[in-house]
Amino acid sequence: MDLLNILQSQNMFYEGKGKRLYKTSDKNIILAEFKDDLTAFNAQKKSSEDGKGILNCQISTQIFTLIESKNIKTHFIETIQDKYMLCKKVDIIPIEVVVRNIATGSLTNRLGIKESIAIKDTPLGNPLVEFYYKDDSLNDPIITDSHCLLMGIANIKEIETLKYLALNINNILIEYFDKANLNLVDFKLEFGRDKDKNILLADEISPDSCRLWDKETNKKMDKDIFRQNLGNVTSAYKEVLSRLSNIH
């Protein structure tokens, strides 16, 4: 596909916090452009760092390729140049599926659990799967299975599929990041329905959507660097990409 022809203003049909989406000549394929923008706290904090979009696209490419190799279907088709990804068009299910392996972030504030500073300190005996309703105007509230059914977001079978896929992806990524000397603390997933109503993993998996800690130092290697004013995001993302690229 001709990238220059796709990247015309009339072809852009959506712009979010981290990506712009474009129509292509195939109604079942879209082009995602990864942006350099940084946002936190429901976009109340904003910034930008050159090269962040490229890094997230490259990291997501490696992870989607891995997940596809494990027989989990994603929307990923191929990456074009540095920050453009061809994807199968899906209707996004308005649920952010969050998997937590260690207690930190909003979980500790919400439940009064002591925040962990290392994997060995976690009070979570098993990975915790949570659903959040994707609605910025409501600050993405946490929701239950019953809420999903009440609002018609997903049926019972789809809810179970989301949980099953999330836990399987978690197992894959824990092992993957472990090889890169990184602990996967928690992460967010988004899913969508393709033209045949199949559920596919969508959006991205990158340090923007994962909490990653260095296994030896517990140094943060993710967007918490931006959230907590800990330094330069792109330098950490470059390190993550380098480590993942060196896995054999």
N, C-alpha and C positions, 0 to 999 in steps of 0.2 A: 504494500500500500504506500501511496505517496504521502509522506509525512507533512510536507509543506501544504499540500491541498487540504489535508485533514485539519491542520491548525489554522483554520479561518474562523473568524469570530462567529459567523452564522452557524458553524458546526458545534460550538460549545453549548452544551445543554445543562451543565451543572458545574458550580464551583463551590467547593467546601473548604474547610480549614487547611487541608493538606494536599488537595488534588483538584485539577480541572478535568472534566470529562467531555470527550468529543464524539460526535457521530462519525461513522465511517460509511463507505459505500455498501457495506454489508450490515443490514439492520440488526443482526445478531452479534455484532462485534463492535466494541467501543475502544477508544484510545484514552488512557489515563496519563495525565501529566503530573508528576510529583513536584510540588512547590517547595520553595525554600522557606516558606513562612513557618513560624513557631507560634503556637498558641497554648495557653494553659488556663485552668480555672474557668472553663466554658467561654474561652476567648476573651476573658477580662484582661489577661496579660498577653501581649503580642510582641513579636519581634521577627527577625529574619536573619538567616546566616547563609551566605553563598555556598552552594554545593550540598546543602542538606538534602534537597530533593533527589539529587543524583545518588547519594549514599543510601537513602531509604529505598529507592527503586532497585538498586543493585542488591541490597540485603534482602528485600522482599522477593526478588527474582530467585535468589539462591534457596530461600526457604520454601517458596511455592514449588520449585522444582523438586526439592526433597520430599515435600508432602505428597506431591503427585506420584513420586516413586513408591510411596507407601500405600498406594491405592485409595487415597482420599482425593476426591474430585474438587478442583478449584476453578476459578474463573480465568486463571492465567493461561495465556497463549504464548506470547514471546515478548521480549524487550527489544525496543528499537532505540538505537543510539544510547544515551546515558540515562535519561529520566522519563522515558515514554514506554508505557506497557500496553500492549494489545490484550484485551480481555473479552471473554464471553459476556454478553449483556445479560444482566440479571436484575430482577426486582428485589432490592434490598429488603430483608426482613428487619423491621425497626426495633431490633434487640441487639444491644451490645452484650456479648457473652464474655464474661470475665472469669478467668481461671486464676486462683490464688494458691500458691505453694508455701507462702510464708506470710505472716501477719505484719502488714505495714500499710501505709496510706489510709484511705478512707475507712477501711475495715476496722482498724484500731480505734479511730475516732467514733465510729458508729456503735461499736459493741463494747467499748471500754477495755479492749484487750491490750496488754502491754506490747508496744512496738518491738519487733525483733530487729536486732542489728546483725544477725548472722543466721544462716540456714539452720544451724544446730539449735538455735533458740526458739524455733517456731513452735507454737502450740497447736498447729494444724496437723492432726494425725494423718489426714488424707487431703488431696487437692479439693478445694472448695470452688464450686461453679455458681456464679451469680448472674442474673439477668438484669439489665438496665434498659429502660424504655428510651429509645433514641428520639429525644425531643429537647432541643436547646432551650426552648421557652419554659420548659418545666425542670431544667437542670438535670436531665437524664435520670429520673428517679429509679430506684431499685424496685423491681416488680417480681411477683410470684408467678408460678404456673397458672394459677387461677386468674390473675390479672390478664395474662396473655390470652386465655380463653374468653374472658369477659370482653376484651377489646377486639377480639377477632384477629389478633396478630399472628397466631399460629395455632394449629390444632394439637391434640395430645401426641399424635405420632411424630409431628414435627418437633415438638418440644423435647421429646425423648431423643430424637435424632441429633438435635443441637447439643444436648448434654453429652451424648455418646461421642460425637465427633470432637467436641472440645477436650474431653479427657484423653482421647486417642492422640490428638495433636499435641497435647501437653506432654504425653509420654515421649513422643518423637522429639519434641523440642528440648526437653530436659536433657536427653542423651546428646543431642546435637550441640547445644550450648556448653555442656560439660566438656566436650572435646575441645572447645575453644576457651576453656578455663573460665567459664562464666556460669553463674547461678541464675536460673530463670525464676525470678521472684513471683511475678504475676504478669498477665497479659490480657489484651482485649482482642476478641475476634468478631468479625461480622460475616454474615451469611446471606445468600440471596437465592431466589428461585429462577432457574433458567426457563426457556420457552416451553420445556416439557414438564415444568414444575419440580424438577430435581433440585435438591438443595446443594449449593456449591459454596465452598469457602471463598470469600470475596475480600475487597478492600486491600489491606496490606498487613504484613507482619514485619515490624521494624522496631528500632529503639524508641520510636515515637509511640508505639502501642505496647511495648514490653518494658518491664523493669528488669534490668540486668545488672548483677553485681559481680565484680571480679572475685573469683573464688578465694584468692589469697588475702586480699586487702579489704574486701567489701566495698571497694570504690564503685560509685554509681557510674554506669556506662549507658545512660538512657536519658529521656527527656526530663527526669527529675533534676538534672543539671541546670536546665532552664527554669524549672519551677522553683528551685531553691537557690538560684543565683550562685551556682557552684563553679561557673567558668564557661568554657567554649563547648558547645554541643558537637560541632562538626569534628573536632579533634577526637572526641570519644567515639563517634559513629565511624570514623575512619579506622580506629583501632578495632572496633567490632567487626567491620567488613574484612579487615586484614586477617584477623584470627579465623573467621569463618572460611575465608578463601584458602587458608593453609591447612584445613582439615582434609585428611586423606581417607 
